[in-house]
Amino acid sequence: DVKVTQSSRYLVKRTGEKVFLECVQDMDHENMFWYRQDPGLGLRLIYFSYDVKMKEKGDIPEGYSVSREKKERFSLILESASTNQTSMYLCASSFYSGGAKDGYTFGSGTRLTVV
Amino acid sequence: AQTVTQSQPEMSVQEAETVTLSCTYDTSESNYYLFWYKQPPSRQMILVIRQEAYKQQNATENRFSVNFQKAAKSFSLKISDSQLGDTAMYFCAFMNTQGGSEKLVFGKGMKLTVNP
C-alpha cells in the first residue's frame, strides 16, 4: 500500500514559535502537496512540489514556507506561528502525470493548535 | 480560476436508502478530471470515484455512481444502499491537467450522516 505519513497527529505550539510539519511518502511519488482544511472552507492548497528542491505557491502561501531536500520528504514550515494558523494540515502525493489517473494519496493529517 | 461548489453543507439518510450529493464547478477548460473523496472520522481521505471529462459515460464504483452533466458543469454523487460506514465528510474536487499542472481544487465539503 502507498503510504503518506505525517509525523504528528496532534500538535500544540505557542504563538511566535517556528513549527515544522513533516510528511514522508514511500512510493517514489514526484508530486507532493500541503493543504489546509478548515470547517466550511474545505481544503485549500498551501504549497506543492513537483521535484526535489522545487516548490510552487498554492492559493494561501502567506505565513508558510516549504522544504523538499529529498524526494520522499516534504516539510511545511510556519516561520512564526499565529493563532489563525490553527487548523488541520493534510499532506498528499502522486506520480507526475499520475494524479489525474489515480488521484492523490493523503496522509492522516496533523491537527495543529496555536495558543 | 476553477471553483467547486457544494451547496449542501450537511445531509442525513436512513441506512439502506439512496442519497445524492450535489456538486457544480466552473471552468473554461475542455479537458479535466473530477473526483469525489470521502473523509471518515479517522481523517484519512479516500478516493471514492473519478470521472474524465471527455468520457460521456458516467463512472460507477459498486454502490457509488456519478451523474456527470458537462454542459451544466454538474457532478453529483449517488450512494445506493447507504451503510453506516458511509458516514463521513464528502469532498468534490476538480483537476485541470493543462500545462502539466495536477492541482486538485476542492469544494467546501458536505457532512453525510447515515442513521440506523
Interface residues (C-beta under 8 A of the other chain):
Chain A: N31 F33 Y35 G40 L41 G42 L43 R44 L45 F48 G58 M88 L90 A92 S94 Y96 S97 G98 G99 A100 D102 G103 Y104 F106 S108 G109
Chain B: V4 Q6 P9 Y33 F35 Y37 S42 R43 Q44 M45 L47 R50 E52 F91 M95 T97 G100 E102 K103 L104 V105 F106 G107 K108 G109
